[in-house]
């Protein structure tokens, strides 16, 4: 059973009714071997007293930046350095907004900006607050920066309504924290992920490309790293930071991406082709800028290599997962791609002007030879965790079938 033995967990508690669960969370973290120190926001102290958290954690509780004796030694910096993990549970809508904006207007937000440790948040709020576009945007921005979200769950809320927004139960949070890293389901395995578009040169200043932002592929790479994998992310040109714990290999063109994938493939247990590789490239890119002329211009295109199919046909074949971004007949077209390229699994989604590309959220359906699972919708980081979980299940099932 994985544990948190020896880990320094800094628990931030914000001012929501779910704060009543946080003392039990401290107890469960300590039972897993973690050393826990607690920071309360002023609002959180109205729900649960500092003395309660001191009793269950065994350490004094900090609840403000203006503690003269503590700040004489810059202890907020010491706390930020002490932490192996910063966990905020519950994380209110207000806290998420301030964290997304990079504010440092209380001790907890200051610590989050000052730490180099991973940050995990367990949101808790009314269902309408969780569904508000402002909250969804804040959550997506945090996820893109590497902040991990746990939940929220769905059910009856303190306000009497029912829906998504409940903080996960303490035992669920601790179980989720104990999985990533060296003891995760992909621990000790190499994973290669491709992401983003490719750019195929027309001349020195123009190129053919597509609308892919790379966000889904980057989210998948981050999820695989959280599951313990050694991740190589072969990335087309995107405007995204490297996910925590992921090695990024840049590749602008389809040919460059093919070469990078072939170089990274040896020893890989899993390949996820999330990149939107251009199917064609100009046959004869111009050495100088093409000047505008009267009338039409004919452009000759040639096929690019099919990186996904090549990986699936390779001798030392990993478990191969593809993506199918379709504008119509999504599942039918995805299944054709699954079969034609002999993939183990494919994740299908609809793309268009109002969905799919260059957005913070997505919706996926996973297909394999004799199965299907709707992964639902949500921000891409959440979907990536669900997809990696399913991939791990299918990898295990495939290995069991081969051994039988």
N, C-alpha and C positions, 0 to 999 in steps of 0.2 A: 504494500500500500504506500503510494508516494506521500511524503511528508514535507513540511516546511522547516525541518530541523535546522536550527542555527541561523535562520533568516531574520533580519531586522525589518519588521513591518511597521511603518508609520501609518496609523489609521486616522484619517480625517473624518470628522462627523459634522454634517451640516444640519441646518434647522428645519427638518421635516419630521412628521409624526413617526416615520419609520426609524428614527433615532432610538426608539425604545428597544429595537432589535440589536443595536450595536454592542451593548455589553456582552450579550451572548456570543456575538461574533468575536470579540476579544478572547473570550474563554475558549472558543473552538480553535482559534488561531494558535493560542498557547498550547492547547492539547496536541496540536500538530508539530510542536517543537519550536514555534516562532517566538521571538522576543518582540513585544508589542509596546509601542508608545502612542499616546493618543493626543490629538490636537482637536479642540472644539472651536467652532465658530461661535460668536456671541449668541446667535439664535439657537444653536444646538444646546447650549447650556441652559436654555429655558425649558427644554424637554427632558434632559437627563443631566444630573449634576456632575461636576468634575470629580467629586468624592467617589461616586459610583465607579467611574472609569479608573480612578486610582486604585480602588480596592481590587478590581478584576485584572488590572494590568500589572500591578506591583510597581508602578512608576508614577511620579507626579505628572499631572495633566497640564498642558499648555493651552491657553484659551485667548491669548492676545499678544500683539506686538509690543505692548508697552509695559511689560513686566521688567521693571528696572533691574532687579537682581539677576534675572536670567539674561537680559540683553547686554549687560555689562561685558559678557564674554561672547557676544554675537551668537547666542545659542540657536537662533533660527537657522543660521548657516551650519552650525554643528549638527542639528537635527537633519537638515537636508543631506549632509554628507553621511550621516549615520545610516540612513535608510537604504536597504536593499530593494525595497518596494514601497511605493506610496499607494495606499488604498483609501478611496473616499467612499464611504457607505454610511448613510445615504448621501447621494449627490443630488441636490435640488436643481431645478431649472435655473434658478438664479446663479448658483455656483457654476454650473456648466457654461452659462453665458459669460461669466467673468473669466473663467479659465480660458475659454475660446478667444476672448478679447485680449488675453495676456495681461490682465490686471493683477496688481499686487497690493490690494487694499485691505488685506487682513493677513493673519499669520499663515493660514492654510494656503491661500493663493500664492503668497510669497514663497513658501516652501516648495510649492509645485514648480515655480519658475526657477528656483535655486538648485533643485536637485538634478542629478544625472541618472537617478534610478527610474525604472519603469513606473508609469502611473496607470492605475486601474480605477475605474469609477463604476459604481453600482447605482444607476439613476433611480429616483423615487419621486413621483409627482402624480397629480391628477391626469387622467387619460387625455383630456383635451390639451393640457399643457404639454404632455409628451408628443402629441400629434401636431402641435403648432409648428408651422413652417420655420419659425425662428429657432425653436428648439432643435428641429431636425437638421437645420443648417449648422448649428453649433456642434451637434453630435458628429456630423460628417466632417467638419473641420478638425475636431479633436482626433477622430479616428485616422484622418489623413496624416496627422502629426505623430501617430504611433501610440496614442492613448487607447488603452483597451477598455471596452465596455462589457460589463456583465449584466445582462438583462436589458430592460426591466422585464418582470413577469407580468402575467395577466390574472385578473381576479377581482374580488371585492375590494373596494378602496375605502379609506377612512371617511371620505365625504359621502359615502353611501352609494356611489356609482360603481359600475363594474366595467373593467376594461384594462388596457395595457398601461402600465405605469407603476405597478407594485415593485418595491425592492425585492430582489431575490432573497430567499431565506438564508440565514447564516451558513447552514450546512452546504447549500448549493454554492455559495461564494467560496467557501474554503475548498470544496472539491474542485472547483474550476481553477483556483490558484495553485493547487497542488499538482495539476497536470502538466503545464508547460515546462519547457526547458529540458534538462538532462533526463527526466523521467517521463517525458511526454510520449504519445503513441508513435511519433516518428523519430524518436531519439536514436542517434547513431546512423541515420539514413540520410543520403544525399538526395536533394530534390532540385530539379532544374525547372524554372518557370520562365516563360516568355511573356512580354507585356508591351503594350503601346503600339503605335503605327510604325510603318517603315516609310522612308522617303526615297523615291526613285527619281534621279536627276533627269530633267529635260535639258538643262543647260546650267551654267555655274550659278544662276540666281533663281531658278524655278525647279519645282519637283512635283511629282504625283504623290498624293498621300490620301489619308482618310480621317474621319472625325474621332478616332480612338484617342482617349486621354491617358490610357494606361492605368486608370484607377482600379479597375477590377483585378488586373494582373498583379499590381502592387499589393492589393489587399490579400490576394491568395498567397503571395510570397510571405507576407507578414504572418498570416495564419499558420502557414507551414513552419515558420520559425518558432512561433509560439508553441507548436506541437513538438518541438524539440529537434527539428530537422536542420541539417546544414544546407542552406539555400543559396543557390546561384540564380540570380535574376538577370536574364538577358533582355535588355530593355531598348526599345526604340526611343526616338527623341521625345521626351515628355518633360513637363514642368512639375516634377514631384520629388520630394526628398526620399533618400534611401530608407526603406523600412528598417526598424531596429533589428540588429542581428543578421541582416541580409547583405550578401556581397553582390553588387550591381556590376554587370558587364555591358557596357554600351555597344549598340549595334544599329547604325542608321538605316542601312539598306537590307533587303531580303537576303542578298548574298552574304553580307556581313553577319546577319543574324544566323544564317545557316552555319557559317564557319564557327561562330561562337558556340552554338548549340552542340555541334560535333565535338568541339574541344572540351566542353563541360560534361558531355554525356557519360563517359566512362565512370563506372561505379555508382551511377544514379539508380535509385530504386523507384523514382517517380518522376515523370515529365508531365508538366501542365502547359499546354500551348494556348495561352490566353491572348497572345499578340494578334493584332489585325494586320497580318502580312499582306502587302499588295500582291494581287494575283499576277499582275503584269508590270513590266518596266519598259521604258523607251528603248528601242533596238539600237539607236545611234544617238546618244546624248551629244548635244552640240558643245564644242570646245569654247565657243564664245556666246554671249547673250544673243538669243534669237530676236531679231528685229521685227516689228510689226509691219506686215505687208498687206496690200489690198487682197480681198477675197479670202477664200477658205485655206486652211492649212491641214494637211494630212499627216497624222502621227502614226508611225509604225511601232507596235508593241510586241514584245515577246513574253512568253510565260516565265514567271519566277519559279524557283524550286519550291516544292511542297514540303516544307520542313516537318510538319506533323506526320505526314504519310511516311517520310523517310525514317523518322524516329520509330514509328510503329513497325517498320519493316527491318529494323536493324538487328544484327545478330545477337548482341547483348541487350535485349529489349527490356526497358523498364516498364512499369505500369504506366499506360499512356492515356492522358485525359485531354480532350479537345474542347473548344468552345465553338458554338454556332450562333452567330449574330444574324438573325433573319428578319426581313421586313414582312414576310407572309408565310403561311403554312409552316410555322416555326418548328413544331415537333416532327412533322413529316420530313422536312428538309434536313433537320438535325439527325434523324435516324438514318437517312440515306448517307450522310457524311460519316456517321458512326460505322456503318457497314462497309462503305467503299474504302475507307482508310484503315479499317480493322483496328479501331480504337477499343479500349477497355471501358471507357465512359465518356460521355459528352455532356456539357452544360449548355443548354439552349436558352436564348433570350431574344425578345423582339427588340429591334432597333428602328429608329426613325427620328423625326423632328422633335417628338415629345417623349422619347424614352431611350434607354440604353446608353448610347455614347455620350461622353463628356458630362456625366451627371453624377451626383453623390449617391444615388440609390439605384437599385436594379431589381429584377425579378428573374429567377432561374428555375428551370426544370432540368433535372438530371436524368439521362437515359443510359441504359446499358443493354446488353444483348437480350436479356429476358426480364427486364425490369424498368421501373420508372419511379422517380420521387420528385414531387413538387417541393422545392426548397423555399417557396414563397417569395415575398418581397422584403425590402429593408435597405438600410445603408450598406454599402458594398463590404465594409469590414465585417458586419454581422453575417452577411451571406457567405463570405469567404470562410468563416469559421464553420458554418453549417456544411459547406461543400467539402472542406478538408475532413470533417468528421465522417461524412459519407464515403469519401475516397478511402479513408483508413478502413472502414467496414468492408468495402468492396475488395481492397487489397488482401485483407484477411481471408475473405471468402474465396478469392482466386487462388491463394496459396493452399488453402484447405482442399480445394478441388484438384489441384495438381498433385498433392500428396496422397490423395485417396486412390 
